[in-house]
Amino acid sequence: MALLRLAFAAWLLSIASAAAAAPSEYQVKAVFLFNFSQFVEWPPQALGSADAPFVICLVGKDNVGADLDAAVKTETVQGRPLVIKRSADAAHPPAPCHMLFIDNSAGAHLGGILTDLNGRPVLTVSDIGRSAEQGAIIEFVSDRNRLRLRINVAAAKAAGLTISSKLLRPAEIVGDTPG
């Protein structure tokens, strides 16, 4: 009987440690945001001088910020240091940015933000529902406790960005066909 209790306790501990090890939604989004910088190509003039930082901006409630800070602490993009800028004021996103994450709390300002960035080489990423149809380049979609991507290739082309087929393959394409 003692052996059975010990086995049951070990089983409970393994479940608890597996649950504790599972990353949160925001940790996953933070890692995705960094990885987008590895699978998207910006026009050379958009990145500035060789020592200019690569800037990721966050607008709206800072749900992903701490996890993003942790994910990119020692990372670089094309040899450039990474800088994270934040703005809780969705009407005034930080600038300049190479990538802008628009939190779902900024939903009322999505259209204005996208209009202001129209044609600029900024990778817009959001977790606002149907944001890819509205012109965001990448949308995070939660589907059965999994994070999926919707990519608006027409918006990426308009911004002068090239998205790797490695990122396009698993994503749902919105707006235009890649090519």
N, C-alpha and C positions, 0 to 999 in steps of 0.2 A: 504494500500500500504506500509506503514512504517513497518507493521508486516511482510509482505512478504520480504522486504529488510533485515530485521533483521534475519529472518529465513535463507535467502540465505547467509548472512554473517556468520552465525553460521555454516552452512553447509560447506562453504569454509574453515573456521578455522578448522573444524574437519578433512577435507581432508589434510590440510597443516600439522596439528599435527600428523596425522597418517603417512604421508610421512616422517616427521622428525624423527619419532620413529622407522622407519624401519632400521634395522642394515645394515651396508655396507657389501659387500662381504668379506672384510678383517676382520671385526669384527666377522663374522660367522666362518671364518677359524680359527681365534684365539681361539674362544671358543671350536671348534672342536679339535684343537691341545691339549688344556688342557684336554679335556674329553677323548682323546685317552689314556692318562696316567691312566685313571680309568678303561679302558676296555681292556688293554693289560697287559699281565703278562711277566715280565722279569725274566730270571734265577737269583736266589739270588746272585750269585757271580758277576753278571753284575752291581748290584746296589751298591756294596761296603759296607762299614760299615754303621751301623744304622743312624749315623749322617751325612753321606755324602749327598750332594745335588743331586737332580734329575735335570739333565741338558737337556734343550731344545736348540738346535742350529739352527740358521737360516743362510742360505747361498744364496747369490745373492742379488738383490735389496730388501731392507728392507720394503716391502709393508705391511707386517703383524705385524711387530715388535711393534709399539706403541700400537696397539690393543691387542697384546698378553701381553705386559707389564701390561696394564690396567686389562685384564682378570685374570691374575694370581697374582696380587699384594699381596693378603692375602692368597693365596692358598698353599697347601702342597701336596705332593704325597707320600702316605704311611708314613705320618709323617715327611717326608723330606722336607727341604726348596727347593724352585724352583729357578734355575738360568737360565737366558737366555744369550746365547753367540751368537755373530753375526760375519759374515765375508762377506764383499762385494766381495771378491776375490773368485769366484766360483771354481777356481783351487785348493784352499786351504781352505776347510771348517774347522770350529773350531772343536777342539777335546779336551777331550773326550766328547761324547754325548750319551744320552739315546734315544733321539729323534732328528731327523734332518729333518727340513723343507727345501726343495730345491725349491726356487722360480722359476717361469717360465723364469726369466731373465738368469738363469744359465743353460738353456737347452743344450748349446753346451758342457757342462761339465758333464751332467747327467751320461753318460756311465762310465766315469772315476771315479766319486764319488761312484757309485754303486759297481764298481769293487774293489775299495779301501776298502769298507765296507763289502765285501762279507764274510759271515759267522760270522760277529760280531753282538752282540745283540743290534743293533741300529734300532729303528723304523724309516724307511725312508718314508717321506710324501712329495708329490709334487703336484703342479698344472700344471705341464708340460703335454701336451697332450700325451696319450699313454704311460706314464711313468710306469704304473703298468705292462704292457707287457714287458717293458725293465728291470724290476726287482725292482722297487720301491714297497714298501709294501702297501702303501695307496696312491691313487690318488684322488684329488679333481676334479670333473667334473661338469661344469656348464651346466645345462639342463633346458631350458625354464625358466631362472631366478631362478632356484633352484640349490642348491649345492647337488651333489650326490657323493657317494664314490664307488671306484673300489678297491678291495683288492686282492692282490696277496698272496694267502695262502702258496704257495710253497716258496716264498721269506721269509715269516714270519717264516715258519718251519726251513728254512736254517739258519735264524738268531737266532733260539732258542726262539722265541717269541710265546706266546699263545694268540690268539685273542678271546675275548668273543663272544659267539653266539649272544649276544645282539647287537654287532657291525657288525657281519657278516650278520645277517638276512636282514637288509634293503639294504645291499651293493650288487654290482655286483661282483661276484667272478671271478678272473682271475688266470690262472696258474694251479690250482689244486682244488680238492674238499675238503672242510673242513672235518675234522674228526679225 
